Amino acid sequence: MSEIRIVVGLAAALLASCVSSSEVQPIGNGRYMITGRASGGLNAGKETTEATKVANAYCAKESKQMVLQNLNTTGNAAVFGENINLTFTCENNK
């Protein structure tokens, strides 16, 4: 019975895996970039959500709104990992 628990635990850990995003990096002309990574099939697309949350929080600290400028996605979370580059600006709230 304990072998089954170990196998189930390992399978859950592999499926859950990891989602991360970088710190906000200024790239000039009022633009910023965040990179994100997700691994594990159930995490596909979650790096975009995480990076967007970080960008929104960054702009909110300046009482501004995040405006997406560009989003590039490469890879596959289920195979070797999914990567994103999110470029944004912080604009005055309207």
HELIX and SHEET records of a PDB file:
HELIX    1   1 SER A    2  ALA A   16  1                                  15    
HELIX    2   2 GLY A   41  ASN A   43  5                                   3    
HELIX    3   3 LYS A   46  ALA A   60  1                                  15    
SHEET    1   A 3 CYS A  18  SER A  21  0                                        
SHEET    2   A 3 ARG A  31  SER A  39 -1                                        
SHEET    3   A 3 GLN A  25  GLY A  28 -1                                        
SHEET    1   B 4 CYS A  18  SER A  21  0                                        
SHEET    2   B 4 ARG A  31  SER A  39 -1                                        
SHEET    3   B 4 GLY A  81  ASN A  92 -1                                        
SHEET    4   B 4 LYS A  64  ASN A  76 -1                                        
END                                                                             
